[in-house]
Amino acid sequence: MPKVGIIFNDIKPAACEAAVVWQEKLTALGCEVHVANGLGGLLGYSSPGRPVCHTPIESLVPPHFDESMMFALVLGGDGTVLSAFRQVAPAGIPLLTVNTGHMGFLTEAYLNQLPNVMERVLEGDYRLEERSMIVVKVCQRDRVAWEVLCLNEMVLHREPLTSMCHFEVSVGNHAPVDIAADGIIISTPTGSTAYSLSAGGPVITPGVSVTQLIPICPHSLASRGIVFPDSETVKITSANTDPLVMVVDGNAGSYVMPEDWVVTERSPYTAKFIRLRSPEFFKVLREKLGWGLPHIAKPTSVELP
């Protein structure tokens, strides 16, 4: 009897309804079904009075979600997918991601396609695509005060965001560099099409084993984005006396006090996506972001009225 999970966004009626329907359908097909909502992967945001709240990475795995689970069905948008991987990546569970939101950049199918999709997946007619994740840590003196798994990006900035900050950044064993900017983005290849792209960073195909650092609105022509091997650890400290705000994947955050520092490194866990066809990254870029669409030819002459 296959063991299957369902993770859904419980603030979206379509996702809630689909979760109930598919729990009943999968149970009728003889599956052992366990259900969790995407809130379990949302760590929330700290406050200045309580800047960190340490939740170990492995403790976010929902009950009964373990290595024996064949796969988990995710019903929601990209935010739910990011949250779900934070929950199941330590258990190595593949995710079948179904879009009930808007953009759905990380999703594999739409809700109306689910009957045919589920039939194929239960028959094992799919392949896995593994994507790298990073671990983000807030360190205080000799301890880790906060940590989180990240599939897209970590953003570090002051409040308000438009206030410039001076960062000291060390990548691996290289000499530290000083960056004056509104903030810093540390992004995976998956996150290169998210905030990093909006901040002027390059698009990186998911299979490349790199990390990128993108300054947000740098105050120098010399401060530009950099791409480096994801085997390199990044350490970031601030020269400012005010606390910083760190946001990870848009749904988890912590205050970083002046005496703290932030460390990012490649995670031993990966995000396993169920794919029904060979991944076509450029096709997704074209369909979701309009990349590479042909330009409309301009007329050679214009008649005046």
N, C-alpha and C positions, 0 to 999 in steps of 0.2 A: 504494500500500500504506500504510494508516494506521499511524502510530506511536503506540503505547500504552504507558503505564507502569503498574507495580503497586508499591505501597508497603504493607507489611504489618507487623503487630506479631509479631515472631518469638518472643515468649514465650507466645503464645496458640496452642494446637494447632489450633483451628478456623481461625484466620487463616492459619497456615502451610499447612495442607492446602488451603484455598481458593486460596492464591497459586499452588501447584503446578498445581492443576486448571485455573485460569483462564489461566495462562501457556500451557498446552497447548491449551486451547480457542481462545484468541485467535490463537495461532500457526497453528492449523489453519484458521482463518477468513481467513488471509492477512495478519494484522497483524504488524508488527515490534514485539516486546515487550521491554521492559527492566524489570528488577526491582531494587528497593532495599528495605531495611528501615527501619522508623521510627526506629531508633537514630541514623541519620545526622542527625536534627534535634534530638537531645538533646545539649545542650552540657555537661551535667553540672554539678557544683557545685565551686566553688573552696574552698580551705581558708585558715585564717588565715595560714599561712606562705606561701601563694601566692594572694593575694586575687583576682587577675584572670588570665584566660587569653584573650587577644584572638583571636577567630575572626571574620574579615570575613563579613558577611552573605551575600554572593554566593558564598562558597566552599563553602557547604553544599549547593548544587545537585548532585544525584547525576550521575555520568557518563551521557551520552546523554540526559539530561532537559533539553530545550531548547525553544525557541519552536516548533519543527516538530512537537512532540508534540501529538496531538489531545486527549488527556486522560490522567489517571492514575487508576487504581482504588485506593482506600484501604481496607484490610481491618483493622479494629480498633475501638477505642472512641474517645471524645473526645480522650484523650491522644495517640493516634496521629494523629488529624486535625490537632491543633495542631502536632505535630512535622512532619507532612507539608507543611503550608503554609509552615512555616519553611524547608523544603527547596526547594519549587517556586515560591513566590510571585515570586522574582526573575526566573524564566523565564516567568511569566504562564501557567502550565499550569492548566487547570481540573481540579477533583477530583470524582470520583464517590465519595462516602463511604458505605461499607457497614458496618453495625454488627455486630461480633462480640463486643461487650462487654456492659455493663449499661445505663447511662443512655442513651448514644447521643444526647445532645441535639443534637449537630452533624451527625449522620449523616442520609442521605437515604433509605436502604433497609436491609432486613434481608437476611441471607445467603440465605434461602430464596426471596427475590424476585429474586435476581441474574440468572437466565436471561432472564426477561422484561425486566428493567431494561436489561441489556446489549444486547439486541436493539434496543431503542428508542434507546439512546445511539449505537450504531454507525450507525443510520439518521439520526442528527442530530435526533431527536425529543426535544429538551430545550431548556431555556433556562438562561442563566447569571445567578446572583445574585452581585454583587460586594460584599464587605464590607471596611471599612477596617481597616488594621493600623497599629500604631505602632512606631517605632524607640525602643529604650531604650538609653541610653549611660551608662557610668560614665566620668567625666572626671577626669583628674589633670593639674593645671597646664595645659599647652598641648596636651595630646594626649587622644585617645579611647583609654582603656585596655581597654574591653570594650563590645560592642554586640550587640544581638539583635533579631530581629523578634518582634513580639508580636501575637497575635490576641485574647487574652482580657484579661489584666491583668498589671500589675507590682505587686509587693508589697514594701514596704521596712519593715524592723522590726529591733529589737534581739534579741539572744539573752540570755535566753529571751524568747519573744514577750510574756510578761506584764510585762516591764519597760517602763515608760513612757519615751518619747523626746521630745525637743523638736526639731521640724522648722521650717525656714524655707522657705516655698514661694512661688515667683514664677510667676504665670501670665501669659504674654505680656509686655506692657509695664505691667501693673498693679503696684501697690505690693505688696511681699512681705508675707506674713502668717505669723504664728507659730502652730503647732499642737502641742499637747501630747497625745500619744496613744500607744497601744501600737505603732502602725504606720500606714502610708498605702497606699491602693490607688489606682492610676491605671488606669482601665478603659475599654475600647472599648464601643460598644453591644453587640457580641457577648458581651463579658465581663460585661455587666450582669446576666446570669442565672447567674453563677458565684459566685466569692468575694465580689464586691461586693454581690450580693443577700443573702448570708448576713450581711454586715456592716451591713445596713440600707439599702443603696442602692436607687434606683429601677430598675425594668425599663425599658430603652430599646429601641425597635424598631430593627432593624439599619440601616434606611435613613437614619437621622438622623445628620447630620455633626457629632457632638459627642464630647467626652471627659468622663469624670467623675472627680472626686477624692473618695474616701471615707476619712475618718479611722477607724482601728480603735480602738474603745473610747476615744473622746476624753475628756480630763480637764476638759472645759468644756462647758457647755450652749451656748456660742456656736460651737463647732467642729462644723459639720455638713457633709454632703456638698454638693458644688457641681458643676453641669454647665455646660460652656463650649464654644465652638466648637473643633473639632479642628484648626483652623488655628493655634491658640495653642500655643506651646512652653511646657513646664513644666520648671522648675529646682528641685531639692530639695537642700538641705544640712541637716546635722545640727549641733546645738549641743552634742551629747554628745561625750565623749572616747573612748568605746568604739566599735569597729567596728559597722557595721550589716550586715544580711543582706538581699540582694535576691533574690527569686524571680520568675521570669517564666513565665507559663502553667503553673506547677506542675512544670516539667521542665527548667529552666535557672536557674542562680543564680550570684551573685558576692558576695563580701564587698566592702563599701564602707567604706573607711578614713575616719577623721575629717577628713582634709584633702581628700577627694574630694567630688564632687557628682554627682547623677544628673539627666539630661536626657531628657525624652520628647517626641516630636514625631510628627506624622502621617507614615506611610511613603509613598513614591511607589508602592510595590507594594500590590496588593490581593489578598484571598483570593477566588478564583473558585469558587463552588460550582455543580455541575451539579444542576439542579432538574428533576424530571419533571412537575411541576405548579406552578401559581402558589404562591409562598411564602405559607404561612398561619401567621404567627408566633403569633397568639393560640391557634390549634389546638395548636401544639407546646407552648405554655405550659400549656394545659389537660391534654394527654396526659402530659407529662413531669413537671410540677410541681403539677398539680391546681388551676391558676388558674381562677377563675370557675365552679367546679363549684357546682351548686345546693345550698343548705342543706336538710337534712332538717327538716321542720316539727316543732316541739315540741308536745306535747299541751297543750290549754288547761287541763286539770285532771288531777290525779294522785290516784288512789284510794289511801287509806292501807290497809295490811294489817289 
